[in-house]
Amino acid sequence: MAGRGGRKPRNFATFRLFPRAGAADPNDRVFVRVDHNDYNVPGFADEDSFDSNFTADAADLHSSASGPLPEHVRREILELGFPDDGYNYLFHLRELRPAADAASSFVPSSTARPEPLPLDVKAYDASRVRVAPSADDLDEGKTMCKVAAKTAPLRRVQRAVDPDVARLLDESDFSHAGSEDEGLEEDFVIMANQAEGDDEVEEEDEELGNGIFSDVEEEEEFEDEPKPRVRRLLDEQFDLLALEEYGDSDDDDDRGGRDGDYELPREAIDELKLFRDQNGCVDEDYRTPADFVRGKLESTTADEVDESANVMRKCAEYAERYLNEPAEEKEIVLVSESSDESEVWDCETIVSTYSNLDNHPGKIETPGNCRKRFPRVFPGETATTNDLIKLHGKEKLPVDYLPQRKRNGEKEKKVKPAEALNAEKVKKEAHKETKEEKKARKAAVKEEKREARKAKKELKGLYKSETQKAQKVAAVTGPSSIRLM
Amino acid sequence: MAAADVAYAPPMKSGKAGYEGGVPEVQHRIRITLSSRNVKNLEKVCRDLVTGAKGKKLTLKGPVRMPTKVLNITTRKSPCGEGTNTWDRFEMRVHKRVIDLVSSPDVVKQITSITIEPGVEVEVTISD
């Protein structure tokens, strides 16, 4: 054969069936050329030739890199919050199945029970307890019984929702959008602030005030005087103290003289509050006692004038006294915070402030294994006639009173004399008999122990059911440290 | 020579009367290679292709069964070195069938489009 420079002429084309890129149906396949020969078969290949290392990513890119995404797709992508960068994020998202909607949306159940109480809390329903109207004859025992009879323990507690509270909570988002001063919506503040502005409102209030309280005009001291109640020594002292403390920041005195433009001083506000409580009406003008005395304001009775004069005099007195006070020592007034009759401490209340829910004295218990150590009936008590406690053995122990030695003690007593006799006998006889005797003795002891064990087992088996029952009962009622079997 | 008196008719293509020329389409030699891990599907596809080709009266060289390639992986069962040295033997069997035809490419395309079975890889090599 003639030597050829290269390979054999490759006059063939190879096509492979591939599933169409991006198609759901795996059976949708097309022929794709997988080799790179020059041979051409027209009309066979369905798609452009690919590298034999065909990957799904390449197919994806090829199919989706067809210009910008369609408009509706872009809109959807934007709606979901993804950036609009030409990439089709919807490819990674999945439509929810219809059943999933039901699972993903939460519908609060109408038959839901409120959540159960935590384990360390006990709740009682005391709605049926009637509190005795008169608290004089308070018999604690009886009231306890009454309360206990009417209360019932609860498993679940519904959070009490006051309708007012609920309303406020709902409204809190919307109605407090204004300024911070909205909290100070007391009437007197409003009135005071309105004194600067609205004239109409003032007139209205005045008319109202006069109309409603026209029949109360006799009681002048409540209506006209800014000091509705008799001022005590304490009031004067307080006012002076207040002035002293806050006198620097107090501008009311300056403003008091201005006509038509004043704010009520702080001390007067308290008075006015009281005044309002009693009458519900406030006159706009601030009246000083001096007004009455000097006749600047008209007053219908002489009492007013007298009282005002009195007050003025008193004020002057106190002021003088206050000025002269540094020379004297101030009185130290001890105020006991608790009155004697209300506090009656008893041992129970003072020992612990824990409730029984947290504090379980009964639980603090050492396991009582020591009870079995001592026999119920001391053999020594029955045996001894006199008050002597006999000590035996090398260690000089009160043998009769030792635990678990009762039986052996008795046996030993019995054995010992017998043994002693035997021993005496034997000692008289040959030595080798002692060995036998020892053996016999030991055998006897062994036998006795075997019998005892058998008897114990029998007894135990007989009464096993009883212990089971007792354990059950103890588990329910008694503390958990009791173990019977 | 008298025997040669019989009209010597040039050898004519027997069969179809009125058939004038040769087949208008170019005939290529086509080799279809089917490979799969699943013998049952593979055999089914083979059968369908053969019946399809036979129906179109194509020259067909029946499905030639290539020897099955068995790919083995033998690994230790244990993730650590402890324990008796037990080994897992995994294998993958690839079956291959080859069908040779002589026909035009579009006929082949027709045939192969009909028989669709998942897991069977189809490769078509067209030569002159």
Interface residues (C-beta under 8 A of the other chain):
Chain A: N11 F12 A13 T14 F15 R16 L17 P26 N27 R29 F31 V34 Y39 V41 G43 F44
Chain B: H28 P105 D106 K109 T112 I116 P118 E121 V122 E123 V124 T125 I126 S127 D128
